[in-house]
């Protein structure tokens, strides 16, 4: 490949990992918190995965209004949410359905609106759909909620919609709603929430009588799931706490939950949340406030609080996540794929147990990646780009 052609591919975001001169740049950037040190080797800035893989980018459908979440239907089509409040079905040829009616009202200000969507393996029989959204609670307040309902046979509406989870307390904030929906191997539903961003509510991430800044685990029709941890003074639906704003979640091949959360400036975190554990926010954190001031006392560790498996400084602004188990990229099996909003890239991590041993980035510069999944029919990677003219995009080997 001549140098001019290589540079052209790089400019449009089609190449990553070919040479350290290009793909290593994200590890060479100045950190936002240069005086902080990782707790162990490999906790940040893992070695480059120089695999030489080039991705072909195919737009399946565009003109989506800030798409946020997606799940694949049994027939290979995609059910997709748009933050403004629309849910649609997109065929493999890019045909978009009309807006599906019957959803509860959303508060679509700021980062709020219609968020994640999920189905289970029995969808063909039940036609049941779950979704998360920012629920208006009156007087300008809102909070994350989860609802479920039945997709009508003609796919025009959701029938018998019912709210099964409400984050409390509500807040006058248009920031940090979470929220990803992940079913575990026992059939329970993990819901990730945000801590609403502002100084006062962020302290409630440590308060286990609230559901701000938590991973909760509920029954699919509401209420705490069996097998949740017993946390002193805590709500029975709480799985883990001390989180900031979790917008990525996925199960690994062993059925363990992993999450990636937006941290402060220089402090995005990969975690493998364990039952009943405290992940520290806002008492401990990597990175600094957006103003450049320390978060709290500026400490990164404290007894009784968990360290992240990995953190990014500068941040990627994570959203969406999947463990790759497809056929198109055999060397990627078991690797983590994460959407990057600020990095405008698909981020790939290689794990060795619970440690990150390599990182690579792909399609840099091609938009804010809001969600990531794998097409069950062919192993291609599917991403949503977050924009007023957002897109559903297929990624395959070049």
Kinemage of the C-alpha trace (Angstrom):
@kinemage 1
@onewidth
@group {chain A} dominant
@subgroup {mainchain}
@vectorlist {calphas} color= white
{ca unk a 1} P 0.000 0.000 0.000
{ca unk a 2} L 1.552 3.338 -1.004
{ca unk a 3} L 1.786 6.159 1.555
{ca unk a 4} L -0.735 8.417 -0.185
{ca unk a 5} L -3.423 5.718 -0.300
{ca unk a 6} L -2.720 4.757 3.338
{ca unk a 7} L -3.140 8.385 4.435
{ca unk a 8} L -6.394 8.657 2.516
{ca unk a 9} L -7.861 5.612 4.234
{ca unk a 10} L -6.804 6.982 7.589
{ca unk a 11} L -8.486 10.314 6.881
{ca unk a 12} L -11.869 8.677 6.324
{ca unk a 13} L -11.481 6.392 9.320
{ca unk a 14} L -11.143 3.092 7.485
{ca unk a 15} L -7.856 1.900 8.907
{ca unk a 16} L -6.547 1.236 12.381
{ca unk a 17} L -3.793 -0.880 13.865
{ca unk a 18} L -1.689 -1.059 10.697
{ca unk a 19} L 1.325 0.807 12.038
{ca unk a 20} L 2.132 2.408 15.378
{ca unk a 21} L 2.775 5.718 13.593
{ca unk a 22} L -0.971 6.050 13.075
{ca unk a 23} L -2.903 3.913 15.550
{ca unk a 24} L -0.689 4.543 18.588
{ca unk a 25} L -1.633 8.241 18.655
{ca unk a 26} L -4.364 7.742 21.271
{ca unk a 27} L -1.738 6.428 23.715
{ca unk a 28} L 0.519 9.416 23.081
{ca unk a 29} L -1.946 12.126 24.051
{ca unk a 30} L -1.345 14.165 27.191
{ca unk a 31} L -3.359 12.865 30.166
{ca unk a 32} L -5.853 15.137 31.908
{ca unk a 33} L -4.568 14.007 35.313
{ca unk a 34} L -0.802 13.607 34.797
{ca unk a 35} L -0.044 13.278 38.517
{ca unk a 36} L -2.284 10.235 38.986
{ca unk a 37} L -0.774 6.765 38.739
{ca unk a 38} L -2.551 3.490 37.959
{ca unk a 39} L -3.006 1.032 40.805
{ca unk a 40} L -1.434 -1.814 38.810
{ca unk a 41} L 0.365 -2.424 35.526
{ca unk a 42} L -1.967 -2.395 32.512
{ca unk a 43} L -4.775 -0.486 34.224
{ca unk a 44} L -4.522 2.203 31.538
{ca unk a 45} L -2.859 2.716 28.139
{ca unk a 46} L -2.604 -0.952 27.251
{ca unk a 47} L -0.236 -1.906 24.401
{ca unk a 48} L -1.414 -1.363 20.839
{ca unk a 49} L -3.116 -4.288 19.099
{ca unk a 50} L -1.389 -3.897 15.745
{ca unk a 51} L -3.409 -6.485 13.819
{ca unk a 52} L -3.509 -4.673 10.479
{ca unk a 53} L -7.281 -5.088 10.213
{ca unk a 54} L -9.043 -2.655 7.892
{ca unk a 55} L -12.815 -2.213 8.159
{ca unk a 56} L -15.298 -1.618 5.368
{ca unk a 57} L -18.106 0.732 6.426
{ca unk a 58} L -21.566 0.171 4.867
{ca unk a 59} L -24.471 2.423 5.824
{ca unk a 60} L -27.598 0.287 6.184
{ca unk a 61} L -29.936 3.175 7.046
{ca unk a 62} L -29.472 6.881 7.705
{ca unk a 63} L -31.629 9.887 8.587
{ca unk a 64} L -32.136 8.534 12.100
{ca unk a 65} L -32.712 11.164 14.811
{ca unk a 66} L -29.964 10.577 17.393
{ca unk a 67} L -30.355 6.771 17.519
{ca unk a 68} L -29.491 5.383 20.959
{ca unk a 69} L -30.177 1.662 21.327
{ca unk a 70} L -30.820 -1.429 19.204
{ca unk a 71} L -31.451 -5.151 19.373
{ca unk a 72} L -31.728 -7.717 16.606
{ca unk a 73} L -35.022 -9.457 15.927
{ca unk a 74} L -35.092 -13.208 15.148
{ca unk a 75} L -35.578 -12.533 11.413
{ca unk a 76} L -32.393 -10.417 11.246
{ca unk a 77} L -34.032 -6.980 11.290
{ca unk a 78} L -33.161 -4.385 13.948
{ca unk a 79} L -35.400 -2.627 16.445
{ca unk a 80} L -33.882 0.811 17.045
{ca unk a 81} L -34.656 3.740 19.348
{ca unk a 82} L -34.273 7.425 18.540
{ca unk a 83} L -33.660 9.698 21.512
{ca unk a 84} L -36.435 12.091 20.478
{ca unk a 85} L -38.952 9.339 21.324
{ca unk a 86} L -39.324 7.114 18.252
{ca unk a 87} L -38.878 3.365 18.031
{ca unk a 88} L -38.583 1.818 14.552
{ca unk a 89} L -37.751 -1.469 12.849
{ca unk a 90} L -35.028 -1.412 10.192
{ca unk a 91} L -34.813 -4.169 7.598
{ca unk a 92} L -31.513 -5.555 6.334
{ca unk a 93} L -31.950 -3.574 3.107
{ca unk a 94} L -32.322 -0.344 5.120
{ca unk a 95} L -36.103 0.005 4.867
{ca unk a 96} L -37.380 1.846 7.949
{ca unk a 97} L -40.780 1.307 9.505
{ca unk a 98} L -43.022 4.136 10.616
{ca unk a 99} L -42.723 5.243 14.212
{ca unk a 100} L -44.115 2.589 16.580
{ca unk a 101} L -46.932 4.047 18.699
{ca unk a 102} L -47.954 3.288 22.281
{ca unk a 103} L -44.806 4.243 24.212
{ca unk a 104} L -44.976 6.379 27.368
{ca unk a 105} L -43.986 10.047 27.185
{ca unk a 106} L -40.259 10.780 27.348
{ca unk a 107} L -38.378 13.863 28.528
{ca unk a 108} L -36.124 14.390 25.513
{ca unk a 109} L -34.175 17.371 26.797
{ca unk a 110} L -30.376 17.272 26.951
{ca unk a 111} L -29.133 13.697 27.205
{ca unk a 112} L -32.625 12.394 27.923
{ca unk a 113} L -35.215 10.702 25.760
{ca unk a 114} L -35.876 7.191 24.523
{ca unk a 115} L -32.758 5.187 25.350
{ca unk a 116} L -32.013 1.456 25.224
{ca unk a 117} L -34.161 -1.386 23.874
{ca unk a 118} L -33.952 -5.142 24.435
{ca unk a 119} L -35.758 -8.366 23.582
{ca unk a 120} L -35.274 -11.947 24.771
{ca unk a 121} L -34.746 -15.163 22.837
{ca unk a 122} L -38.456 -15.962 23.072
{ca unk a 123} L -39.520 -12.833 21.178
{ca unk a 124} L -40.977 -14.812 18.261
{ca unk a 125} L -43.508 -16.328 20.686
{ca unk a 126} L -44.058 -13.453 23.138
{ca unk a 127} L -43.373 -10.332 21.000
{ca unk a 128} L -42.364 -8.624 24.267
{ca unk a 129} L -40.019 -5.610 24.175
{ca unk a 130} L -38.262 -3.754 27.001
{ca unk a 131} L -36.943 -0.190 26.773
{ca unk a 132} L -35.453 2.497 29.018
{ca unk a 133} L -36.223 6.200 28.879
{ca unk a 134} L -36.032 9.457 30.805
{ca unk a 135} L -39.414 9.680 32.470
{ca unk a 136} L -40.943 13.110 33.199
{ca unk a 137} L -41.972 13.348 36.864
{ca unk a 138} L -43.411 16.899 36.979
{ca unk a 139} L -42.024 20.357 37.800
{ca unk a 140} L -39.092 19.827 35.432
{ca unk a 141} L -37.882 16.692 37.227
{ca unk a 142} L -37.198 13.363 35.556
{ca unk a 143} L -35.443 10.058 36.097
{ca unk a 144} L -34.526 6.851 34.302
{ca unk a 145} L -37.351 4.343 33.921
{ca unk a 146} L -37.807 0.962 32.237
{ca unk a 147} L -41.010 -0.208 30.550
{ca unk a 148} L -42.188 -3.308 28.724
{ca unk a 149} L -44.990 -4.101 26.303
{ca unk a 150} L -46.073 -6.275 23.405
{ca unk a 151} L -45.273 -5.367 19.801
{ca unk a 152} L -48.511 -5.694 17.830
{ca unk a 153} L -48.711 -8.251 15.027
{ca unk a 154} L -48.704 -5.474 12.424
{ca unk a 155} L -45.714 -3.848 14.195
{ca unk a 156} L -47.498 -0.495 14.359
{ca unk a 157} L -47.702 -0.104 18.138
{ca unk a 158} L -46.715 -1.329 21.585
{ca unk a 159} L -49.686 -2.805 23.425
{ca unk a 160} L -50.180 -2.917 27.200
{ca unk a 161} L -47.107 -0.800 27.952
{ca unk a 162} L -46.183 -0.938 31.634
{ca unk a 163} L -43.423 0.831 33.587
{ca unk a 164} L -41.556 -1.788 35.639
{ca unk a 165} L -38.705 0.269 37.130
{ca unk a 166} L -38.402 3.900 38.217
{ca unk a 167} L -35.141 5.421 39.376
{ca unk a 168} L -35.496 7.465 42.560
{ca unk a 169} L -35.206 10.214 43.489
{ca unk a 170} L -36.147 12.205 40.404
{ca unk a 171} L -34.077 15.314 39.716
{ca unk a 172} L -34.092 18.560 37.755
{ca unk a 173} L -31.309 17.468 35.460
{ca unk a 174} L -31.006 16.665 31.777
{ca unk a 175} L -27.799 14.654 32.257
{ca unk a 176} L -26.575 11.168 33.200
{ca unk a 177} L -29.511 8.812 32.782
{ca unk a 178} L -27.492 5.644 32.094
{ca unk a 179} L -28.909 3.308 30.833
{ca unk a 180} L -28.306 -0.106 29.299
{ca unk a 181} L -30.544 -3.166 29.556
{ca unk a 182} L -28.924 -6.610 29.741
{ca unk a 183} L -30.613 -9.936 30.503
{ca unk a 184} L -28.483 -12.356 32.501
{ca unk a 185} L -28.364 -16.145 32.189
{ca unk a 186} L -31.010 -16.524 34.933
{ca unk a 187} L -33.439 -14.284 33.050
{ca unk a 188} L -33.084 -11.274 35.361
{ca unk a 189} L -32.676 -7.812 33.862
{ca unk a 190} L -29.667 -5.619 34.661
{ca unk a 191} L -30.393 -1.886 34.409
{ca unk a 192} L -27.572 0.658 34.611
{ca unk a 193} L -28.286 4.163 35.885
{ca unk a 194} L -26.538 7.516 36.088
{ca unk a 195} L -26.087 9.816 39.086
{ca unk a 196} L -27.602 12.883 37.366
{ca unk a 197} L -24.301 14.800 37.089
{ca unk a 198} L -24.724 17.683 39.520
{ca unk a 199} L -22.748 17.911 42.763
{ca unk a 200} L -25.676 17.218 45.098
{ca unk a 201} L -27.218 14.156 43.410
{ca unk a 202} L -23.821 12.662 42.531
{ca unk a 203} L -23.240 12.062 46.260
{ca unk a 204} L -26.242 9.707 46.184
{ca unk a 205} L -24.216 7.213 44.138
{ca unk a 206} L -22.924 6.188 47.584
{ca unk a 207} L -26.421 6.126 49.128
{ca unk a 208} L -27.860 2.623 48.781
{ca unk a 209} L -31.360 3.831 49.707
{ca unk a 210} L -31.478 5.418 46.216
{ca unk a 211} L -30.973 4.101 42.703
{ca unk a 212} L -28.748 6.929 41.432
{ca unk a 213} L -25.376 5.718 40.140
{ca unk a 214} L -26.207 2.031 40.480
{ca unk a 215} L -26.453 -1.249 38.637
{ca unk a 216} L -29.835 -2.709 39.546
{ca unk a 217} L -31.051 -6.232 38.845
{ca unk a 218} L -34.789 -6.759 38.533
{ca unk a 219} L -37.353 -9.301 37.423
{ca unk a 220} L -38.436 -8.835 33.802
{ca unk a 221} L -41.882 -7.717 34.983
{ca unk a 222} L -40.593 -5.596 37.861
{ca unk a 223} L -39.375 -5.963 41.428
{ca unk a 224} L -35.970 -7.117 42.714
{ca unk a 225} L -34.620 -10.343 41.240
{ca unk a 226} L -33.755 -13.390 43.313
{ca unk a 227} L -30.070 -13.793 44.100
{ca unk a 228} L -29.293 -10.113 44.581
{ca unk a 229} L -26.786 -9.188 47.294
{ca unk a 230} L -27.910 -8.111 50.749
{ca unk a 231} L -26.475 -4.620 51.278
{ca unk a 232} L -26.890 -3.114 54.736
{ca unk a 233} L -29.549 -0.411 54.515
{ca unk a 234} L -29.778 -0.951 50.767
{ca unk a 235} L -32.620 -1.456 48.326
{ca unk a 236} L -33.078 -5.115 47.338
{ca unk a 237} L -32.782 -4.366 43.598
{ca unk a 238} L -29.232 -2.942 43.888
{ca unk a 239} L -26.457 -5.097 42.432
{ca unk a 240} L -23.535 -2.644 42.737
{ca unk a 241} L -23.124 1.049 43.533
{ca unk a 242} L -20.739 4.003 43.421
{ca unk a 243} L -21.028 4.433 39.650
{ca unk a 244} L -21.108 7.672 37.653
{ca unk a 245} L -22.919 7.252 34.312
{ca unk a 246} L -23.060 3.741 32.874
{ca unk a 247} L -23.891 3.658 29.165
{ca unk a 248} L -22.166 0.386 28.216
{ca unk a 249} L -22.963 -3.108 29.483
{ca unk a 250} L -22.600 -6.677 28.182
{ca unk a 251} L -22.251 -10.282 29.330
{ca unk a 252} L -19.054 -12.187 28.592
{ca unk a 253} L -18.953 -15.818 27.423
{ca unk a 254} L -19.199 -16.998 31.053
{ca unk a 255} L -22.292 -14.872 31.701
{ca unk a 256} L -20.506 -12.243 33.829
{ca unk a 257} L -21.622 -8.642 33.571
{ca unk a 258} L -19.146 -6.003 32.394
{ca unk a 259} L -19.781 -2.265 32.186
{ca unk a 260} L -18.069 0.868 30.953
{ca unk a 261} L -19.039 4.169 32.530
{ca unk a 262} L -18.449 7.799 31.694
{ca unk a 263} L -16.018 9.143 34.235
{ca unk a 264} L -14.961 12.736 34.789
{ca unk a 265} L -12.379 14.367 32.526
{ca unk a 266} L -9.775 11.613 32.192
{ca unk a 267} L -11.587 8.866 34.088
{ca unk a 268} L -13.779 6.557 31.954
{ca unk a 269} L -13.846 3.095 33.575
{ca unk a 270} L -14.184 -0.553 32.532
{ca unk a 271} L -15.559 -2.629 35.419
{ca unk a 272} L -16.742 -6.170 36.022
{ca unk a 273} L -19.354 -5.279 38.662
{ca unk a 274} L -19.573 -7.824 41.434
{ca unk a 275} L -22.563 -8.259 43.700
{ca unk a 276} L -22.692 -5.789 46.577
{ca unk a 277} L -19.435 -4.000 45.713
{ca unk a 278} L -18.806 -0.246 45.902
{ca unk a 279} L -17.087 1.248 42.836
{ca unk a 280} L -16.181 4.489 44.531
{ca unk a 281} L -17.782 7.417 42.733
{ca unk a 282} L -17.538 10.261 43.731
{ca unk a 283} L -15.203 9.459 46.651
{ca unk a 284} L -12.466 7.975 44.473
{ca unk a 285} L -11.969 8.603 40.769
{ca unk a 286} L -9.360 8.778 38.080
{ca unk a 287} L -9.384 12.066 36.203
{ca unk a 288} L -10.555 15.527 37.252
{ca unk a 289} L -13.697 17.658 37.065
{ca unk a 290} L -14.356 19.326 33.706
{ca unk a 291} L -13.140 22.580 35.306
{ca unk a 292} L -9.793 20.929 36.023
{ca unk a 293} L -10.333 20.825 39.782
{ca unk a 294} L -9.954 17.569 41.754
{ca unk a 295} L -12.915 15.239 42.200
{ca unk a 296} L -13.590 15.352 45.949
{ca unk a 297} L -10.267 14.963 47.730
{ca unk a 298} L -8.554 13.978 44.487
{ca unk a 299} L -7.869 10.412 45.633
{ca unk a 300} L -7.956 7.325 43.410
{ca unk a 301} L -8.144 4.552 46.041
{ca unk a 302} L -9.752 3.818 49.395
{ca unk a 303} L -10.294 0.630 51.396
{ca unk a 304} L -13.663 -0.944 50.676
{ca unk a 305} L -13.910 0.584 47.203
{ca unk a 306} L -13.149 -1.293 43.991
{ca unk a 307} L -10.543 -0.336 41.415
{ca unk a 308} L -11.594 -0.276 37.760
{ca unk a 309} L -10.266 -3.078 35.594
{ca unk a 310} L -9.144 -0.364 33.158
{ca unk a 311} L -9.481 3.398 32.696
{ca unk a 312} L -8.964 5.922 29.911
{ca unk a 313} L -7.195 9.271 30.264
{ca unk a 314} L -8.044 11.067 27.963
{ca unk a 315} L -11.542 9.609 27.795
{ca unk a 316} L -13.307 7.788 24.973
{ca unk a 317} L -16.823 8.767 26.233
{ca unk a 318} L -18.146 5.176 26.100
{ca unk a 319} L -21.583 4.100 24.891
{ca unk a 320} L -22.617 0.613 23.860
{ca unk a 321} L -20.628 -2.578 24.265
{ca unk a 322} L -20.502 -6.190 23.107
{ca unk a 323} L -18.210 -9.208 23.450
{ca unk a 324} L -17.368 -10.421 19.966
{ca unk a 325} L -18.178 -14.102 19.307
{ca unk a 326} L -18.771 -14.019 15.536
{ca unk a 327} L -17.093 -15.731 12.572
{ca unk a 328} L -15.936 -12.787 10.433
{ca unk a 329} L -13.154 -11.779 12.838
{ca unk a 330} L -11.922 -15.081 14.328
{ca unk a 331} L -8.941 -13.463 16.076
{ca unk a 332} L -11.299 -11.083 17.864
{ca unk a 333} L -13.381 -13.744 19.619
{ca unk a 334} L -13.750 -12.894 23.282
{ca unk a 335} L -12.608 -9.303 22.745
{ca unk a 336} L -14.631 -6.315 23.955
{ca unk a 337} L -15.982 -3.817 21.405
{ca unk a 338} L -17.038 -0.421 22.795
{ca unk a 339} L -18.570 2.613 21.123
{ca unk a 340} L -16.712 5.893 21.555
{ca unk a 341} L -18.536 9.232 21.462
{ca unk a 342} L -15.603 11.577 22.128
{ca unk a 343} L -13.064 9.265 20.468
{ca unk a 344} L -15.421 8.849 17.474
{ca unk a 345} L -14.111 5.330 17.135
{ca unk a 346} L -14.851 1.675 17.693
{ca unk a 347} L -12.643 0.664 20.625
{ca unk a 348} L -11.431 -2.926 20.902
{ca unk a 349} L -9.953 -4.399 24.081
{ca unk a 350} L -8.292 -7.800 24.448
{ca unk a 351} L -8.662 -9.399 27.869
{ca unk a 352} L -6.632 -11.969 29.752
{ca unk a 353} L -9.011 -12.976 32.515
{ca unk a 354} L -9.952 -9.703 34.199
{ca unk a 355} L -7.008 -7.719 32.841
{ca unk a 356} L -6.773 -5.690 29.624
{ca unk a 357} L -3.707 -6.686 27.599
{ca unk a 358} L -4.256 -4.666 24.403
{ca unk a 359} L -6.295 -1.893 22.797
{ca unk a 360} L -7.029 -0.792 19.236
{ca unk a 361} L -9.321 1.740 17.593
{ca unk a 362} L -11.114 1.563 14.262
{ca unk a 363} L -13.112 3.858 11.937
{ca unk a 364} L -11.745 6.880 13.788
{ca unk a 365} L -13.385 10.104 12.711
{ca unk a 366} L -16.540 8.501 11.315
{ca unk a 367} L -18.932 9.812 13.957
{ca unk a 368} L -20.053 9.429 17.569
{ca unk a 369} L -20.647 5.719 18.074
{ca unk a 370} L -23.605 5.292 20.416
{ca unk a 371} L -24.201 1.529 20.367
{ca unk a 372} L -22.435 -1.634 19.192
{ca unk a 373} L -23.727 -5.126 18.444
{ca unk a 374} L -22.885 -8.193 16.346
{ca unk a 375} L -25.170 -9.418 13.564
{ca unk a 376} L -26.143 -12.966 14.548
{ca unk a 377} L -26.622 -13.953 10.893
{ca unk a 378} L -23.119 -13.232 9.584
{ca unk a 379} L -20.849 -11.982 12.408
{ca unk a 380} L -20.537 -8.455 11.042
{ca unk a 381} L -20.304 -5.594 13.529
{ca unk a 382} L -23.245 -3.194 13.687
{ca unk a 383} L -22.928 0.315 15.114
{ca unk a 384} L -25.237 3.285 15.601
{ca unk a 385} L -23.869 6.776 15.019
{ca unk a 386} L -25.362 9.484 17.214
{ca unk a 387} L -26.325 12.568 15.193
{ca unk a 388} L -29.348 14.412 13.860
{ca unk a 389} L -28.702 12.396 10.706
{ca unk a 390} L -27.579 9.264 12.536
{ca unk a 391} L -27.033 5.904 10.877
{ca unk a 392} L -27.144 2.164 11.322
{ca unk a 393} L -23.804 0.949 9.949
{ca unk a 394} L -22.354 -2.463 9.131
{ca unk a 395} L -18.603 -3.092 9.568
{ca unk a 396} L -16.897 -5.985 7.758
{ca unk a 397} L -13.285 -6.841 6.888
{ca unk a 398} L -11.959 -4.759 3.976
